[in-house]
Amino acid sequence: MIGTLAALAAVAWTPLALAQVSDEAATAGAQGQLLADCFKGQNCLAKRTAWEHFTDDLPSCMLAARVWWSPRPAGIPVTLVTQASAERLDQLRAQCATWRGPLAAALYLPLYNPSSHELSAESKQKLQAMVAGIDELFQKSESNNSGSSCQLRLILLYELFADQKAMVLYPVNSLRNWARLMADTDLLTNIDVDMIPSVSISEVLGDAAQRAVYEEGCRTGSVYVWPAFETHCAGALYADTVAVQGKGSLPEALKKCLRRMRPKAPFSHNATNYDKWMTATEPYDITYSPQFEPWFLSWRWGTLWYDYRYRGYGKNKIVQAAAMNASGTTWRVSPDGYLVHRKHAESRVRKEFLKAKFSKKDMDALRGTVYEHVESLWRATGQELAAGSYMARLERSFTRCMDSLPWWKREQGGGSG
């Protein structure tokens, strides 16, 4: 039965009538079916998202339109975990091209749906169009037999909105968590879809002896940071080129269109110690600094979840890193690989967030904005971290799903460790 399901990599289910999962539809593989089962019976039409869900820290109701799960064996036993909106599928394609293991991605579509009784024709049309676009990406990936690209595991999640204003509230942390549920390897790396991993990461993790060193470190409480760079000229394809050329090419690239990540916000990545990394041949320890927001390799069973309340823009990754640090994580930097930011259009919510941040208005005047609410959340989180009482908030539907998946039950042999 498992073999039969695994062969149905392109077959899935699309709930378009009452926004519920079809009992008869097949998904890609036994694992994909189990993930699909998590969404059975949900009626999100009655729980459409409004702005108050965000300001009141209420979880959203999300549905899965389709699951794609590659039946190909893992090129390397490390899962890259990411998330993306409809306009970032090209970024996902580029990320897959330089990664040789499973790539688990939660893809997202917000739908304004005035009716609380049925999906509108427009919503159905948009959903069908995105399914078609993802299916094309998946089929092209599956037809690549070179062994140099990823094995995709995708879930398309959609959220129904009663309030058009709220549609900017991209649920980034919820998506990160749902994507991670598709990881069944003990090592994983959470990397945003606009960050292209260097080919050298897959090369070093594909070597059993070198991977064992990373595995032992992650198993005993370390994470390994990937230094991040961004381009300031040239196009998106330049990032792809830099990711392929290797560490030795970076000194010359830094004289041209490459630079360290977010130079105007040095607290975000400078703890990485770029100068040391350029000549490092062995992993080295670093000290966490407030508002550090790295991407890293970690042990699946020791990586903290993301807090669903942080959505839209701001602090969403920072809070997870702060919680990891508070839990005693040892921060190490890998000398073997790096990430390159792939340029894309700036999101509307980011523009609004930064406009509010630099407006010089007090928080009372900004009440109800994404910026004000996220900053309020961050202050409260900081107090909980200082008191040792912080735990990431997770949706009940998510925790129920995780509890149902056999590869997330260590005592029953889930995972390879």
KOLDOMAR-961779 format. One record per residue (C-alpha): chain; residue number from 0; residue in one letter; x, y, z. Coordinates in steps of 0.5 Angstrom, whole numbers. Example, Ala and Ser with C-alpha at 12.3 -4.5 7.8 and 13.67 -1.06 7.14 Angstrom:
# KOLDOMAR-961779
('A', 0, 'A', (25, -9, 16));
('A', 1, 'S', (27, -2, 14));
***
This chain:
# KOLDOMAR-961779
('A', 0, 'M', (0, 0, 0));
('A', 1, 'I', (6, 5, 2));
('A', 2, 'G', (9, 3, -5));
('A', 3, 'T', (3, 5, -9));
('A', 4, 'L', (2, 11, -5));
('A', 5, 'A', (9, 13, -6));
('A', 6, 'A', (8, 12, -14));
('A', 7, 'L', (2, 17, -14));
('A', 8, 'A', (7, 23, -13));
('A', 9, 'A', (3, 28, -18));
('A', 10, 'V', (-4, 26, -15));
('A', 11, 'A', (-7, 30, -10));
('A', 12, 'W', (-14, 33, -7));
('A', 13, 'T', (-17, 40, -8));
('A', 14, 'P', (-23, 42, -4));
('A', 15, 'L', (-26, 47, -7));
('A', 16, 'A', (-34, 46, -5));
('A', 17, 'L', (-34, 47, 2));
('A', 18, 'A', (-27, 48, 4));
('A', 19, 'Q', (-26, 41, 7));
('A', 20, 'V', (-21, 35, 5));
('A', 21, 'S', (-24, 30, 0));
('A', 22, 'D', (-24, 23, 4));
('A', 23, 'E', (-23, 20, -3));
('A', 24, 'A', (-17, 24, -6));
('A', 25, 'A', (-10, 21, -6));
('A', 26, 'T', (-4, 25, -4));
('A', 27, 'A', (3, 23, -6));
('A', 28, 'G', (5, 18, -1));
('A', 29, 'A', (3, 15, 5));
('A', 30, 'Q', (6, 21, 9));
('A', 31, 'G', (3, 26, 5));
('A', 32, 'Q', (-4, 23, 6));
('A', 33, 'L', (-3, 23, 14));
('A', 34, 'L', (-1, 30, 13));
('A', 35, 'A', (-7, 31, 9));
('A', 36, 'D', (-12, 28, 14));
('A', 37, 'C', (-10, 33, 19));
('A', 38, 'F', (-15, 38, 15));
('A', 39, 'K', (-21, 34, 15));
('A', 40, 'G', (-27, 37, 17));
('A', 41, 'Q', (-25, 44, 18));
('A', 42, 'N', (-30, 49, 16));
('A', 43, 'C', (-26, 55, 15));
('A', 44, 'L', (-31, 59, 12));
('A', 45, 'A', (-34, 60, 19));
('A', 46, 'K', (-28, 63, 21));
('A', 47, 'R', (-25, 67, 16));
('A', 48, 'T', (-20, 72, 18));
('A', 49, 'A', (-21, 79, 20));
('A', 50, 'W', (-16, 84, 23));
('A', 51, 'E', (-18, 83, 30));
('A', 52, 'H', (-15, 76, 30));
('A', 53, 'F', (-8, 79, 29));
('A', 54, 'T', (-9, 84, 34));
('A', 55, 'D', (-12, 79, 39));
('A', 56, 'D', (-7, 74, 38));
('A', 57, 'L', (-12, 69, 35));
('A', 58, 'P', (-10, 63, 31));
('A', 59, 'S', (-12, 63, 24));
('A', 60, 'C', (-16, 57, 20));
('A', 61, 'M', (-12, 55, 15));
('A', 62, 'L', (-14, 49, 10));
('A', 63, 'A', (-10, 45, 5));
('A', 64, 'A', (-11, 45, -2));
('A', 65, 'R', (-6, 40, -4));
('A', 66, 'V', (0, 36, -2));
('A', 67, 'W', (6, 34, -7));
('A', 68, 'W', (11, 29, -4));
('A', 69, 'S', (17, 27, -8));
('A', 70, 'P', (17, 19, -8));
('A', 71, 'R', (25, 20, -10));
('A', 72, 'P', (30, 18, -5));
('A', 73, 'A', (33, 23, -1));
('A', 74, 'G', (40, 26, -4));
('A', 75, 'I', (42, 28, 3));
('A', 76, 'P', (39, 26, 10));
('A', 77, 'V', (38, 33, 11));
('A', 78, 'T', (31, 37, 10));
('A', 79, 'L', (31, 44, 8));
('A', 80, 'V', (25, 48, 11));
('A', 81, 'T', (22, 54, 8));
('A', 82, 'Q', (15, 57, 6));
('A', 83, 'A', (13, 62, 0));
('A', 84, 'S', (7, 66, -3));
('A', 85, 'A', (5, 65, -10));
('A', 86, 'E', (9, 71, -12));
('A', 87, 'R', (16, 67, -10));
('A', 88, 'L', (15, 61, -13));
('A', 89, 'D', (21, 63, -18));
('A', 90, 'Q', (25, 63, -11));
('A', 91, 'L', (23, 56, -9));
('A', 92, 'R', (25, 54, -16));
('A', 93, 'A', (32, 57, -15));
('A', 94, 'Q', (33, 54, -8));
('A', 95, 'C', (31, 47, -10));
('A', 96, 'A', (37, 48, -16));
('A', 97, 'T', (42, 48, -11));
('A', 98, 'W', (40, 43, -5));
('A', 99, 'R', (41, 36, -6));
('A', 100, 'G', (36, 33, 0));
('A', 101, 'P', (29, 34, 1));
('A', 102, 'L', (26, 41, 1));
('A', 103, 'A', (19, 42, 5));
('A', 104, 'A', (16, 48, 3));
('A', 105, 'A', (9, 51, 6));
('A', 106, 'L', (6, 55, 0));
('A', 107, 'Y', (1, 60, 2));
('A', 108, 'L', (-5, 63, -2));
('A', 109, 'P', (-10, 69, 2));
('A', 110, 'L', (-17, 69, -1));
('A', 111, 'Y', (-22, 75, 0));
('A', 112, 'N', (-28, 71, 1));
('A', 113, 'P', (-34, 75, 3));
('A', 114, 'S', (-39, 69, 4));
('A', 115, 'S', (-39, 65, 10));
('A', 116, 'H', (-43, 59, 6));
('A', 117, 'E', (-39, 58, 0));
('A', 118, 'L', (-32, 59, -4));
('A', 119, 'S', (-33, 65, -9));
('A', 120, 'A', (-32, 63, -16));
('A', 121, 'E', (-26, 68, -16));
('A', 122, 'S', (-23, 64, -10));
('A', 123, 'K', (-24, 58, -14));
('A', 124, 'Q', (-21, 61, -20));
('A', 125, 'K', (-15, 63, -16));
('A', 126, 'L', (-14, 57, -12));
('A', 127, 'Q', (-14, 53, -18));
('A', 128, 'A', (-9, 57, -22));
('A', 129, 'M', (-4, 57, -16));
('A', 130, 'V', (-5, 49, -16));
('A', 131, 'A', (-3, 49, -23));
('A', 132, 'G', (3, 53, -22));
('A', 133, 'I', (6, 49, -17));
('A', 134, 'D', (4, 43, -20));
('A', 135, 'E', (8, 45, -26));
('A', 136, 'L', (14, 47, -22));
('A', 137, 'F', (13, 40, -18));
('A', 138, 'Q', (13, 36, -25));
('A', 139, 'K', (19, 39, -28));
('A', 140, 'S', (23, 38, -21));
('A', 141, 'E', (21, 31, -21));
('A', 142, 'S', (23, 30, -29));
('A', 143, 'N', (30, 32, -27));
('A', 144, 'N', (34, 26, -26));
('A', 145, 'S', (41, 29, -25));
('A', 146, 'G', (41, 28, -18));
('A', 147, 'S', (43, 35, -17));
('A', 148, 'S', (37, 38, -15));
('A', 149, 'C', (32, 37, -9));
('A', 150, 'Q', (26, 33, -7));
('A', 151, 'L', (20, 37, -6));
('A', 152, 'R', (15, 36, -1));
('A', 153, 'L', (10, 41, -2));
('A', 154, 'I', (3, 43, 2));
('A', 155, 'L', (-1, 49, -1));
('A', 156, 'L', (-5, 52, 5));
('A', 157, 'Y', (-10, 58, 4));
('A', 158, 'E', (-13, 62, 9));
('A', 159, 'L', (-20, 66, 8));
('A', 160, 'F', (-21, 73, 9));
('A', 161, 'A', (-27, 77, 11));
('A', 162, 'D', (-23, 83, 12));
('A', 163, 'Q', (-19, 85, 6));
('A', 164, 'K', (-14, 90, 10));
('A', 165, 'A', (-12, 83, 14));
('A', 166, 'M', (-10, 80, 7));
('A', 167, 'V', (-3, 83, 9));
('A', 168, 'L', (-2, 79, 15));
('A', 169, 'Y', (3, 73, 12));
('A', 170, 'P', (3, 68, 17));
('A', 171, 'V', (10, 67, 16));
('A', 172, 'N', (11, 63, 23));
('A', 173, 'S', (5, 58, 22));
('A', 174, 'L', (8, 57, 15));
('A', 175, 'R', (15, 55, 18));
('A', 176, 'N', (12, 50, 23));
('A', 177, 'W', (7, 47, 18));
('A', 178, 'A', (13, 46, 13));
('A', 179, 'R', (17, 43, 18));
('A', 180, 'L', (12, 38, 20));
('A', 181, 'M', (14, 35, 13));
('A', 182, 'A', (21, 34, 15));
('A', 183, 'D', (23, 27, 17));
('A', 184, 'T', (31, 27, 18));
('A', 185, 'D', (34, 28, 24));
('A', 186, 'L', (38, 34, 21));
('A', 187, 'L', (34, 40, 18));
('A', 188, 'T', (35, 47, 16));
('A', 189, 'N', (30, 53, 16));
('A', 190, 'I', (32, 58, 11));
('A', 191, 'D', (27, 63, 8));
('A', 192, 'V', (25, 62, 1));
('A', 193, 'D', (29, 68, -2));
('A', 194, 'M', (36, 65, 1));
('A', 195, 'I', (40, 61, -4));
('A', 196, 'P', (44, 56, 0));
('A', 197, 'S', (51, 55, -3));
('A', 198, 'V', (52, 48, -7));
('A', 199, 'S', (58, 47, -2));
('A', 200, 'I', (53, 46, 4));
('A', 201, 'S', (50, 40, 0));
('A', 202, 'E', (57, 37, -2));
('A', 203, 'V', (59, 37, 6));
('A', 204, 'L', (53, 34, 8));
('A', 205, 'G', (53, 29, 3));
('A', 206, 'D', (60, 26, 6));
('A', 207, 'A', (58, 22, 11));
('A', 208, 'A', (64, 23, 15));
('A', 209, 'Q', (63, 30, 15));
('A', 210, 'R', (56, 30, 16));
('A', 211, 'A', (57, 26, 22));
('A', 212, 'V', (61, 31, 26));
('A', 213, 'Y', (55, 36, 25));
('A', 214, 'E', (50, 31, 27));
('A', 215, 'E', (54, 30, 33));
('A', 216, 'G', (54, 37, 35));
('A', 217, 'C', (47, 38, 33));
('A', 218, 'R', (45, 32, 37));
('A', 219, 'T', (49, 35, 43));
('A', 220, 'G', (46, 42, 43));
('A', 221, 'S', (49, 46, 38));
('A', 222, 'V', (47, 49, 32));
('A', 223, 'Y', (51, 51, 26));
('A', 224, 'V', (50, 58, 23));
('A', 225, 'W', (50, 59, 15));
('A', 226, 'P', (53, 66, 14));
('A', 227, 'A', (49, 70, 10));
('A', 228, 'F', (50, 75, 4));
('A', 229, 'E', (46, 80, -1));
('A', 230, 'T', (47, 83, -7));
('A', 231, 'H', (46, 90, -8));
('A', 232, 'C', (47, 90, -16));
('A', 233, 'A', (46, 86, -22));
('A', 234, 'G', (39, 81, -22));
('A', 235, 'A', (37, 75, -19));
('A', 236, 'L', (41, 70, -23));
('A', 237, 'Y', (47, 73, -20));
('A', 238, 'A', (45, 70, -13));
('A', 239, 'D', (45, 64, -16));
('A', 240, 'T', (51, 64, -19));
('A', 241, 'V', (55, 66, -13));
('A', 242, 'A', (51, 60, -9));
('A', 243, 'V', (55, 56, -15));
('A', 244, 'Q', (62, 59, -15));
('A', 245, 'G', (64, 57, -8));
('A', 246, 'K', (67, 60, -2));
('A', 247, 'G', (73, 62, -6));
('A', 248, 'S', (70, 66, -10));
('A', 249, 'L', (67, 71, -5));
('A', 250, 'P', (73, 76, -4));
('A', 251, 'E', (72, 78, -11));
('A', 252, 'A', (64, 78, -11));
('A', 253, 'L', (65, 83, -5));
('A', 254, 'K', (68, 88, -9));
('A', 255, 'K', (63, 88, -14));
('A', 256, 'C', (55, 86, -13));
('A', 257, 'L', (56, 82, -6));
('A', 258, 'R', (56, 85, 1));
('A', 259, 'R', (54, 82, 8));
('A', 260, 'M', (47, 81, 10));
('A', 261, 'R', (43, 87, 12));
('A', 262, 'P', (49, 92, 13));
('A', 263, 'K', (44, 98, 16));
('A', 264, 'A', (42, 93, 21));
('A', 265, 'P', (49, 90, 24));
('A', 266, 'F', (45, 87, 30));
('A', 267, 'S', (42, 82, 25));
('A', 268, 'H', (48, 78, 23));
('A', 269, 'N', (54, 81, 25));
('A', 270, 'A', (55, 76, 31));
('A', 271, 'T', (57, 71, 25));
('A', 272, 'N', (64, 74, 25));
('A', 273, 'Y', (64, 75, 18));
('A', 274, 'D', (72, 77, 18));
('A', 275, 'K', (73, 70, 22));
('A', 276, 'W', (69, 66, 17));
('A', 277, 'M', (73, 68, 11));
('A', 278, 'T', (79, 64, 13));
('A', 279, 'A', (76, 59, 17));
('A', 280, 'T', (77, 52, 16));
('A', 281, 'E', (73, 49, 22));
('A', 282, 'P', (67, 51, 26));
('A', 283, 'Y', (68, 56, 31));
('A', 284, 'D', (63, 59, 37));
('A', 285, 'I', (60, 65, 37));
('A', 286, 'T', (56, 69, 42));
('A', 287, 'Y', (49, 71, 41));
('A', 288, 'S', (47, 78, 41));
('A', 289, 'P', (40, 81, 42));
('A', 290, 'Q', (36, 81, 35));
('A', 291, 'F', (41, 76, 32));
('A', 292, 'E', (37, 73, 26));
('A', 293, 'P', (41, 67, 23));
('A', 294, 'W', (39, 61, 19));
('A', 295, 'F', (42, 55, 21));
('A', 296, 'L', (43, 47, 21));
('A', 297, 'S', (40, 44, 27));
('A', 298, 'W', (37, 37, 31));
('A', 299, 'R', (30, 36, 29));
('A', 300, 'W', (28, 34, 36));
('A', 301, 'G', (32, 40, 39));
('A', 302, 'T', (29, 46, 35));
('A', 303, 'L', (24, 50, 38));
('A', 304, 'W', (18, 52, 34));
('A', 305, 'Y', (16, 59, 31));
('A', 306, 'D', (11, 63, 35));
('A', 307, 'Y', (4, 64, 31));
('A', 308, 'R', (3, 70, 33));
('A', 309, 'Y', (8, 74, 30));
('A', 310, 'R', (5, 75, 23));
('A', 311, 'G', (5, 80, 17));
('A', 312, 'Y', (13, 83, 19));
('A', 313, 'G', (18, 84, 24));
('A', 314, 'K', (21, 80, 30));
('A', 315, 'N', (18, 73, 27));
('A', 316, 'K', (25, 69, 26));
('A', 317, 'I', (28, 74, 32));
('A', 318, 'V', (24, 71, 37));
('A', 319, 'Q', (25, 64, 36));
('A', 320, 'A', (33, 65, 36));
('A', 321, 'A', (32, 69, 42));
('A', 322, 'A', (28, 63, 45));
('A', 323, 'M', (34, 58, 43));
('A', 324, 'N', (39, 62, 46));
('A', 325, 'A', (35, 62, 53));
('A', 326, 'S', (34, 55, 52));
('A', 327, 'G', (42, 54, 52));
('A', 328, 'T', (44, 53, 45));
('A', 329, 'T', (51, 53, 43));
('A', 330, 'W', (52, 58, 37));
('A', 331, 'R', (57, 55, 32));
('A', 332, 'V', (59, 58, 25));
('A', 333, 'S', (60, 53, 19));
('A', 334, 'P', (66, 54, 15));
('A', 335, 'D', (63, 50, 9));
('A', 336, 'G', (57, 54, 6));
('A', 337, 'Y', (53, 60, 6));
('A', 338, 'L', (47, 63, 4));
('A', 339, 'V', (46, 69, -2));
('A', 340, 'H', (39, 73, -2));
('A', 341, 'R', (36, 73, -8));
('A', 342, 'K', (33, 80, -10));
('A', 343, 'H', (25, 81, -10));
('A', 344, 'A', (20, 86, -10));
('A', 345, 'E', (19, 89, -3));
('A', 346, 'S', (12, 87, 0));
('A', 347, 'R', (7, 92, 2));
('A', 348, 'V', (7, 90, 9));
('A', 349, 'R', (14, 91, 10));
('A', 350, 'K', (14, 98, 7));
('A', 351, 'E', (8, 99, 12));
('A', 352, 'F', (12, 97, 18));
('A', 353, 'L', (18, 101, 16));
('A', 354, 'K', (14, 107, 15));
('A', 355, 'A', (11, 106, 22));
('A', 356, 'K', (17, 105, 25));
('A', 357, 'F', (21, 111, 23));
('A', 358, 'S', (15, 116, 23));
('A', 359, 'K', (17, 118, 30));
('A', 360, 'K', (10, 117, 32));
('A', 361, 'D', (9, 115, 39));
('A', 362, 'M', (6, 108, 40));
('A', 363, 'D', (-1, 111, 42));
('A', 364, 'A', (-2, 114, 35));
('A', 365, 'L', (1, 107, 32));
('A', 366, 'R', (-4, 103, 36));
('A', 367, 'G', (-7, 98, 31));
('A', 368, 'T', (-2, 98, 26));
('A', 369, 'V', (3, 91, 25));
('A', 370, 'Y', (9, 95, 28));
('A', 371, 'E', (5, 97, 34));
('A', 372, 'H', (2, 90, 35));
('A', 373, 'V', (9, 86, 34));
('A', 374, 'E', (13, 91, 38));
('A', 375, 'S', (8, 90, 44));
('A', 376, 'L', (9, 82, 43));
('A', 377, 'W', (16, 83, 43));
('A', 378, 'R', (16, 87, 49));
('A', 379, 'A', (12, 82, 53));
('A', 380, 'T', (16, 76, 50));
('A', 381, 'G', (22, 79, 52));
('A', 382, 'Q', (19, 79, 59));
('A', 383, 'E', (17, 72, 59));
('A', 384, 'L', (24, 70, 56));
('A', 385, 'A', (27, 74, 62));
('A', 386, 'A', (23, 70, 67));
('A', 387, 'G', (24, 63, 64));
('A', 388, 'S', (17, 62, 62));
('A', 389, 'Y', (17, 63, 55));
('A', 390, 'M', (14, 58, 50));
('A', 391, 'A', (12, 59, 43));
('A', 392, 'R', (5, 59, 42));
('A', 393, 'L', (2, 54, 37));
('A', 394, 'E', (-5, 53, 34));
('A', 395, 'R', (-9, 47, 37));
('A', 396, 'S', (-10, 44, 30));
('A', 397, 'F', (-2, 44, 29));
('A', 398, 'T', (-1, 40, 35));
('A', 399, 'R', (-6, 35, 34));
('A', 400, 'C', (-3, 34, 27));
('A', 401, 'M', (4, 33, 30));
('A', 402, 'D', (2, 28, 35));
('A', 403, 'S', (-2, 24, 29));
('A', 404, 'L', (5, 24, 25));
('A', 405, 'P', (9, 17, 26));
('A', 406, 'W', (15, 21, 24));
('A', 407, 'W', (14, 26, 30));
('A', 408, 'K', (14, 20, 35));
('A', 409, 'R', (21, 19, 37));
('A', 410, 'E', (19, 13, 42));
('A', 411, 'Q', (16, 9, 36));
('A', 412, 'G', (22, 10, 32));
('A', 413, 'G', (20, 16, 28));
('A', 414, 'G', (26, 19, 25));
('A', 415, 'S', (33, 16, 24));
('A', 416, 'G', (36, 17, 31));
***
